[in-house]
Amino acid sequence: MAAPDLVDPKSATHSSKPRRSFSAKSITLSPTEECQAIATVMKWKTVSAIFLLVVLYLVVGAAVFKALEQPHESAQRLAILTQKLDFLSTHSCVNHSQLEELVKQVVSAIRSGVNPAGTLTNHSSLWDLSSSFFFAGTVITTIGFGNISPHTEGGRIFCIIYALLGIPLFGFLLAGVGDQLGTIFGKATARVEKMFVQWDVSQTKIRVLSTVLFILFGCLLFVALPAAIFKHIEGWSALESLYFVVITLTTIGFGDFVAGGSEIEYLDYYKPVVWFWILVGLAYFAAVLSMIGDWLRVISKKTKEEVGEIRAHAAEWTANVSAEFKETRRRLSVEVYDKFQRAASIKSKMSSELGLNSDPELTPPKRKMSVNFTNELDREKEPVSPPVTNKNGSPFLNGKGVDPKRGDIAITPQVEVTTFNL
Amino acid sequence: MSSWYKSWILLTGFILFYVAYLLFGAFVFSTIERPVEDKLKRDIQVLKEEFLNQSCVNATSLENFLERVLQANKYGISILPNSSASSNWDLASSLFFANTLVTTVGYGHTTPLSDTGKAFSIFYALLGVPFTMLVLTACVQRLMHLVTYGPISMCRQKIGLEPLAATAVHFAILLLVVVLGFFVVPAVVFSYIEDTWSFLDAIYFCFITLCTIGLGDYVPGEKPGQNFRSLYKISVMVYLFVGLMMMYLVLRAFHRMADLHGLTSFFQLPHCDEDIEEDKEPIIEAGHEDQHEAEDSAKPLDPASQTSYNTINR
């Protein structure tokens, strides 16, 4: 016979369940127990995916740097070797080893920050108070230019201890400055938003506009303006000044360009102003970079959500398809069963007319079921009434007497029950 | 209004204290380093004079020559004979460079020479730095569950310590493990591989690198004729990454500990930002957490409230 799922009224409700639950899962984000387990597993996957992405990013960067820089480097190397040979040939009394000895000493002196080129008498020290102040600043902000670095053992040990205490200290300071910047910015945007609300502009547009304004204004104040000043004072090109600003404010700090590091006569207040600019600029850059980080996070979240939605849709689609398949199967089997029933009833009627005993006790229970399902479908078209059994196609049932009627009465409550369930 | 006023006062106090700290550092550095520098200056002057005396070279041509040599040296090119034939920009070294760029260490021993290289570095850094921060904080958040919450709850259940004491003990142990595993052991390895480095130099290098200061006076793998140079540089990269992660972990554990002991609210500093959904096992029961969440919501705008640039929590 058609499977137990036909008999069991619960199965009727089972088919509709998947539809509801999958759409619910894609909307709500409440962490239930199983959601949590799934979420933590997915997060490790996300982390490893992001990690692989970073490695890929690094490799791509390496390849690009190699392609850009290696030719230039070879050219430089060639140039300096030619220089050396020229020098040696012009000044024949100097031999190879002497020259190399000199160069080695000079290079290590440079590493220690002493520039032997030019006269050394009026050369200012790298460790006078203002330069040491600047160095201490570069250590604490973790920029670490490296044009000045301690060479004594005592200096290095002190540097370690100094940094251990100073970096968190600077971190708190940066947080404080950043907070103040944020408050000022928040108040400014609130005023701007009030203005725009009068003009009936939507909230999201205002937010986007204020972010853009923040970035532009900050760039102007902390990047473009200082770059122009450096270009003028230090004599760098525009690109080099911009490069210096970005490398400093992201605390990378290569040290190939350092404001206040060349031989020029600087104004007295130049270095402290530079230091103050670094402090505020770092706070601004922290804000910008965390914004970029947030965007990346939002993008990854959106991608995850979209992937999750696609998965949910796919699952929903499969559930629908299987439910419909079940439904069709059920209808088919019901029709088959119904025809069989009609045949059986015709046969019993004919046999009763012929005087043979039919067994109405056997059929009623099953008839109940069949009538249930067909009646359920017909219920939608016609109002409930006992004559509905006419639809079965056997007018004989009505005229048959008590038995069908008994079956009739017994049937209707069950029909109601199933429709209620569905 | 008074709390806003108070925060301004605290901030000015902080700035003044910070300036005083810098001045103190400047004074100490100056006293320690200046005599050494003077001596070196005198030595190099003597060397130059000796060289000029015994040769037919005149001062100006020597100056020119030295200037060119130093210019080349700034870009990492040496004219000394046993300088490595290997380039500073082969794939492994470029990878190392990209890594120092992206983790903001920035040694500076090799820097982009061409204009295009400089422009590319700007964009690469602007995108790569937040990217790296994102990865590191994501990893650290997952690690926190393993390393911090698990052992602490275990500590409390088995040994039955007070929650505050448990966090303090755990933090001390974590600090010890990190110092041993990421400073002492690598320093021994480095001092063994790099024959010009002493143990102190190696520890100094590890510290300067893992704090992302990156002065650049010591860079591993720059010795001419280094065996397995590419492999060495790549393993240093891995060390840098993992070490940075551990430093953030320690910092975060410290921040949480300070939160719990009430230090951050005393100084009106930003609290440890933790995503509420991900924080499944708080160190202390829900009472404390609710308090912190309420205070969290009172913070001003998001983009500006970070502990430090290097520890972007969110």
HADDOCK unambig.tbl for C-alpha pairs under 7 A between the chains (distance, minus, plus):
assign (segid A and resid 47 and name CA) (segid B and resid 135 and name CA) 6.99 0.50 0.50
assign (segid A and resid 47 and name CA) (segid B and resid 138 and name CA) 6.61 0.50 0.50
assign (segid A and resid 47 and name CA) (segid B and resid 139 and name CA) 6.72 0.50 0.50
assign (segid A and resid 50 and name CA) (segid B and resid 135 and name CA) 6.52 0.50 0.50
assign (segid A and resid 51 and name CA) (segid B and resid 135 and name CA) 6.41 0.50 0.50
assign (segid A and resid 58 and name CA) (segid B and resid 95 and name CA) 6.35 0.50 0.50
assign (segid A and resid 58 and name CA) (segid B and resid 98 and name CA) 6.07 0.50 0.50
assign (segid A and resid 58 and name CA) (segid B and resid 99 and name CA) 6.64 0.50 0.50
assign (segid A and resid 59 and name CA) (segid B and resid 95 and name CA) 6.24 0.50 0.50
assign (segid A and resid 61 and name CA) (segid B and resid 98 and name CA) 6.17 0.50 0.50
assign (segid A and resid 62 and name CA) (segid B and resid 91 and name CA) 6.19 0.50 0.50
assign (segid A and resid 62 and name CA) (segid B and resid 94 and name CA) 4.59 0.50 0.50
assign (segid A and resid 62 and name CA) (segid B and resid 95 and name CA) 4.51 0.50 0.50
assign (segid A and resid 62 and name CA) (segid B and resid 98 and name CA) 5.91 0.50 0.50
assign (segid A and resid 63 and name CA) (segid B and resid 91 and name CA) 6.49 0.50 0.50
assign (segid A and resid 65 and name CA) (segid B and resid 94 and name CA) 6.20 0.50 0.50
assign (segid A and resid 65 and name CA) (segid B and resid 117 and name CA) 6.66 0.50 0.50
assign (segid A and resid 66 and name CA) (segid B and resid 89 and name CA) 5.22 0.50 0.50
assign (segid A and resid 66 and name CA) (segid B and resid 90 and name CA) 6.08 0.50 0.50
assign (segid A and resid 66 and name CA) (segid B and resid 91 and name CA) 6.40 0.50 0.50
assign (segid A and resid 66 and name CA) (segid B and resid 94 and name CA) 5.97 0.50 0.50
assign (segid A and resid 68 and name CA) (segid B and resid 117 and name CA) 6.10 0.50 0.50
assign (segid A and resid 69 and name CA) (segid B and resid 89 and name CA) 6.62 0.50 0.50
assign (segid A and resid 69 and name CA) (segid B and resid 112 and name CA) 6.62 0.50 0.50
assign (segid A and resid 69 and name CA) (segid B and resid 113 and name CA) 6.59 0.50 0.50
assign (segid A and resid 69 and name CA) (segid B and resid 114 and name CA) 6.53 0.50 0.50
assign (segid A and resid 69 and name CA) (segid B and resid 117 and name CA) 6.72 0.50 0.50
assign (segid A and resid 70 and name CA) (segid B and resid 89 and name CA) 5.54 0.50 0.50
assign (segid A and resid 72 and name CA) (segid B and resid 114 and name CA) 6.82 0.50 0.50
assign (segid A and resid 76 and name CA) (segid B and resid 72 and name CA) 6.87 0.50 0.50
assign (segid A and resid 77 and name CA) (segid B and resid 77 and name CA) 6.25 0.50 0.50
assign (segid A and resid 80 and name CA) (segid B and resid 69 and name CA) 6.78 0.50 0.50
assign (segid A and resid 80 and name CA) (segid B and resid 72 and name CA) 6.94 0.50 0.50
assign (segid A and resid 81 and name CA) (segid B and resid 79 and name CA) 6.56 0.50 0.50
assign (segid A and resid 91 and name CA) (segid B and resid 56 and name CA) 6.35 0.50 0.50
assign (segid A and resid 91 and name CA) (segid B and resid 57 and name CA) 5.97 0.50 0.50
assign (segid A and resid 93 and name CA) (segid B and resid 55 and name CA) 5.72 0.50 0.50
assign (segid A and resid 93 and name CA) (segid B and resid 56 and name CA) 6.11 0.50 0.50
assign (segid A and resid 94 and name CA) (segid B and resid 55 and name CA) 6.10 0.50 0.50
assign (segid A and resid 100 and name CA) (segid B and resid 80 and name CA) 6.27 0.50 0.50
assign (segid A and resid 114 and name CA) (segid B and resid 41 and name CA) 6.43 0.50 0.50
assign (segid A and resid 116 and name CA) (segid B and resid 44 and name CA) 6.80 0.50 0.50
assign (segid A and resid 117 and name CA) (segid B and resid 63 and name CA) 5.84 0.50 0.50
assign (segid A and resid 117 and name CA) (segid B and resid 66 and name CA) 6.63 0.50 0.50
assign (segid A and resid 117 and name CA) (segid B and resid 67 and name CA) 6.52 0.50 0.50
assign (segid A and resid 118 and name CA) (segid B and resid 63 and name CA) 6.93 0.50 0.50
assign (segid A and resid 127 and name CA) (segid B and resid 30 and name CA) 5.11 0.50 0.50
assign (segid A and resid 127 and name CA) (segid B and resid 33 and name CA) 6.72 0.50 0.50
assign (segid A and resid 127 and name CA) (segid B and resid 34 and name CA) 5.63 0.50 0.50
assign (segid A and resid 128 and name CA) (segid B and resid 30 and name CA) 6.05 0.50 0.50
assign (segid A and resid 129 and name CA) (segid B and resid 26 and name CA) 5.97 0.50 0.50
assign (segid A and resid 129 and name CA) (segid B and resid 27 and name CA) 6.45 0.50 0.50
assign (segid A and resid 129 and name CA) (segid B and resid 30 and name CA) 6.39 0.50 0.50
assign (segid A and resid 132 and name CA) (segid B and resid 26 and name CA) 4.48 0.50 0.50
assign (segid A and resid 132 and name CA) (segid B and resid 29 and name CA) 6.34 0.50 0.50
assign (segid A and resid 132 and name CA) (segid B and resid 30 and name CA) 6.07 0.50 0.50
assign (segid A and resid 133 and name CA) (segid B and resid 22 and name CA) 6.06 0.50 0.50
assign (segid A and resid 133 and name CA) (segid B and resid 23 and name CA) 6.13 0.50 0.50
assign (segid A and resid 133 and name CA) (segid B and resid 26 and name CA) 4.50 0.50 0.50
assign (segid A and resid 136 and name CA) (segid B and resid 22 and name CA) 6.03 0.50 0.50
assign (segid A and resid 136 and name CA) (segid B and resid 25 and name CA) 6.08 0.50 0.50
assign (segid A and resid 136 and name CA) (segid B and resid 26 and name CA) 6.07 0.50 0.50
assign (segid A and resid 137 and name CA) (segid B and resid 22 and name CA) 6.65 0.50 0.50
assign (segid A and resid 139 and name CA) (segid B and resid 213 and name CA) 6.20 0.50 0.50
assign (segid A and resid 142 and name CA) (segid B and resid 211 and name CA) 6.75 0.50 0.50
assign (segid A and resid 142 and name CA) (segid B and resid 212 and name CA) 5.84 0.50 0.50
assign (segid A and resid 142 and name CA) (segid B and resid 213 and name CA) 3.99 0.50 0.50
assign (segid A and resid 143 and name CA) (segid B and resid 213 and name CA) 5.33 0.50 0.50
assign (segid A and resid 144 and name CA) (segid B and resid 213 and name CA) 4.57 0.50 0.50
assign (segid A and resid 144 and name CA) (segid B and resid 214 and name CA) 5.48 0.50 0.50
assign (segid A and resid 144 and name CA) (segid B and resid 215 and name CA) 4.74 0.50 0.50
assign (segid A and resid 145 and name CA) (segid B and resid 215 and name CA) 5.68 0.50 0.50
assign (segid A and resid 146 and name CA) (segid B and resid 215 and name CA) 4.05 0.50 0.50
assign (segid A and resid 146 and name CA) (segid B and resid 216 and name CA) 5.62 0.50 0.50
assign (segid A and resid 146 and name CA) (segid B and resid 217 and name CA) 6.67 0.50 0.50
assign (segid A and resid 149 and name CA) (segid B and resid 215 and name CA) 6.84 0.50 0.50
assign (segid A and resid 149 and name CA) (segid B and resid 217 and name CA) 6.98 0.50 0.50
assign (segid A and resid 150 and name CA) (segid B and resid 33 and name CA) 6.73 0.50 0.50
assign (segid A and resid 152 and name CA) (segid B and resid 33 and name CA) 6.74 0.50 0.50
assign (segid A and resid 155 and name CA) (segid B and resid 29 and name CA) 6.51 0.50 0.50
assign (segid A and resid 155 and name CA) (segid B and resid 32 and name CA) 6.23 0.50 0.50
assign (segid A and resid 155 and name CA) (segid B and resid 33 and name CA) 6.74 0.50 0.50
assign (segid A and resid 156 and name CA) (segid B and resid 204 and name CA) 6.73 0.50 0.50
assign (segid A and resid 160 and name CA) (segid B and resid 204 and name CA) 6.87 0.50 0.50
assign (segid A and resid 160 and name CA) (segid B and resid 207 and name CA) 6.94 0.50 0.50
assign (segid A and resid 171 and name CA) (segid B and resid 307 and name CA) 5.75 0.50 0.50
assign (segid A and resid 171 and name CA) (segid B and resid 308 and name CA) 4.17 0.50 0.50
assign (segid A and resid 172 and name CA) (segid B and resid 307 and name CA) 5.88 0.50 0.50
assign (segid A and resid 172 and name CA) (segid B and resid 308 and name CA) 6.52 0.50 0.50
assign (segid A and resid 173 and name CA) (segid B and resid 14 and name CA) 6.55 0.50 0.50
assign (segid A and resid 173 and name CA) (segid B and resid 15 and name CA) 6.94 0.50 0.50
assign (segid A and resid 174 and name CA) (segid B and resid 308 and name CA) 5.99 0.50 0.50
assign (segid A and resid 175 and name CA) (segid B and resid 305 and name CA) 5.86 0.50 0.50
assign (segid A and resid 175 and name CA) (segid B and resid 306 and name CA) 5.36 0.50 0.50
assign (segid A and resid 175 and name CA) (segid B and resid 307 and name CA) 5.00 0.50 0.50
assign (segid A and resid 175 and name CA) (segid B and resid 308 and name CA) 5.93 0.50 0.50
assign (segid A and resid 176 and name CA) (segid B and resid 11 and name CA) 6.30 0.50 0.50
assign (segid A and resid 178 and name CA) (segid B and resid 304 and name CA) 4.60 0.50 0.50
assign (segid A and resid 178 and name CA) (segid B and resid 305 and name CA) 5.94 0.50 0.50
assign (segid A and resid 179 and name CA) (segid B and resid 300 and name CA) 6.84 0.50 0.50
assign (segid A and resid 179 and name CA) (segid B and resid 304 and name CA) 5.29 0.50 0.50
assign (segid A and resid 179 and name CA) (segid B and resid 305 and name CA) 5.33 0.50 0.50
assign (segid A and resid 181 and name CA) (segid B and resid 304 and name CA) 6.85 0.50 0.50
assign (segid A and resid 182 and name CA) (segid B and resid 300 and name CA) 6.72 0.50 0.50
assign (segid A and resid 182 and name CA) (segid B and resid 301 and name CA) 5.57 0.50 0.50
assign (segid A and resid 182 and name CA) (segid B and resid 304 and name CA) 5.10 0.50 0.50
assign (segid A and resid 183 and name CA) (segid B and resid 300 and name CA) 6.15 0.50 0.50
assign (segid A and resid 183 and name CA) (segid B and resid 301 and name CA) 6.72 0.50 0.50
assign (segid A and resid 186 and name CA) (segid B and resid 301 and name CA) 6.65 0.50 0.50
assign (segid A and resid 243 and name CA) (segid B and resid 118 and name CA) 6.42 0.50 0.50
assign (segid A and resid 243 and name CA) (segid B and resid 122 and name CA) 6.31 0.50 0.50
assign (segid A and resid 246 and name CA) (segid B and resid 122 and name CA) 6.44 0.50 0.50
assign (segid A and resid 250 and name CA) (segid B and resid 104 and name CA) 6.74 0.50 0.50
assign (segid A and resid 251 and name CA) (segid B and resid 104 and name CA) 5.78 0.50 0.50
assign (segid A and resid 252 and name CA) (segid B and resid 101 and name CA) 6.34 0.50 0.50
assign (segid A and resid 252 and name CA) (segid B and resid 104 and name CA) 3.97 0.50 0.50
assign (segid A and resid 252 and name CA) (segid B and resid 105 and name CA) 5.35 0.50 0.50
assign (segid A and resid 252 and name CA) (segid B and resid 106 and name CA) 4.59 0.50 0.50
assign (segid A and resid 253 and name CA) (segid B and resid 106 and name CA) 5.53 0.50 0.50
assign (segid A and resid 254 and name CA) (segid B and resid 106 and name CA) 4.96 0.50 0.50
assign (segid A and resid 254 and name CA) (segid B and resid 107 and name CA) 5.62 0.50 0.50
assign (segid A and resid 254 and name CA) (segid B and resid 108 and name CA) 4.00 0.50 0.50
assign (segid A and resid 255 and name CA) (segid B and resid 108 and name CA) 5.81 0.50 0.50
assign (segid A and resid 256 and name CA) (segid B and resid 108 and name CA) 6.62 0.50 0.50
assign (segid A and resid 256 and name CA) (segid B and resid 111 and name CA) 7.00 0.50 0.50
assign (segid A and resid 286 and name CA) (segid B and resid 309 and name CA) 5.24 0.50 0.50
assign (segid A and resid 287 and name CA) (segid B and resid 303 and name CA) 4.74 0.50 0.50
assign (segid A and resid 287 and name CA) (segid B and resid 304 and name CA) 5.19 0.50 0.50
assign (segid A and resid 289 and name CA) (segid B and resid 130 and name CA) 5.57 0.50 0.50
assign (segid A and resid 290 and name CA) (segid B and resid 130 and name CA) 6.62 0.50 0.50
assign (segid A and resid 290 and name CA) (segid B and resid 303 and name CA) 6.33 0.50 0.50
assign (segid A and resid 290 and name CA) (segid B and resid 312 and name CA) 6.86 0.50 0.50
assign (segid A and resid 291 and name CA) (segid B and resid 303 and name CA) 6.29 0.50 0.50
assign (segid A and resid 292 and name CA) (segid B and resid 130 and name CA) 6.50 0.50 0.50
assign (segid A and resid 293 and name CA) (segid B and resid 130 and name CA) 5.10 0.50 0.50
assign (segid A and resid 293 and name CA) (segid B and resid 131 and name CA) 6.42 0.50 0.50
assign (segid A and resid 293 and name CA) (segid B and resid 134 and name CA) 6.33 0.50 0.50
